[in-house]
Amino acid sequence: MIKPADLREWRDHDVVDSEGHKIGSLEAVYVDTGTDEPLMVTVQIGLPTRHRLTFVPVTDVIVGPGWVKVPYDKALVKSAPSIGTDDVLPVEDEEAIFQHYALPYKPAGDGVRLLARR
């Protein structure tokens, strides 16, 4: 399993889709607050003057020289919920990210954050 510290080493490297098409660059790692295991990364996408961060799960990622490959299509990742480059993910928006990728969402309790940036 890739640990959060390991993924952080790939910050600013290209994130590519299942076909090898560049999506953007890895910006940050988000971990499960209960287990401290990596769940998502944010990928910086968009035009240089209009960047945004989109979320993508790290399940089954593959790392290579200078890139991280995610098992999702570029269009799916680019249409995922996103935040501005200086924004913080609101806890009430977490579930939408998991729904976008058809993943189960199980927070620890009401109002408790599942994702934490590392």
Summary of the structure (lengths in Angstrom):
residues: 118
radius of gyration: 13.3
end to end distance: 16.6
largest distance: 40.8
contacts: 328
relative contact order: 0.22
helix: 17%
strand: 34%
